[in-house]
Amino acid sequence: MANHKSALKRAKQSEQRRMRNRSRKSQMKTSIRTLQEAITEKSEEQIAAGLKQAIGTIDRTASRGVIHKNKAARMVSRLTRKVNRLTAEEQA
């Protein structure tokens, strides 16, 4: 445990940031999970809305520094490819 006043403050700030980042990451994972459930159900309205929400959540999480920008881009790319493949299969 920290002894100096400044070290106590830094420990408190770090804990607050950790909890905030944990919450943001959890929101991101939930939106991705919701999209994947919509993909398995193959409901187009939910897929379109879910993709838009997931991309926004992922970008917001990356812009706040919780995850790396490249990881966010990779996640968005994979989700978009998955949705595009599904719509291509339905049209064929």
Buried (B, 14 or more C-beta within 10 A) or exposed (E): EEEEEEEEEEEEEEEEEEEEBEEBEEBBBEBBEBBBEBBEEEEEEBBBBBBEBBBEBBBBBBEEEBBEEEEBEEBBEEBEEBBEEBEEEEEE
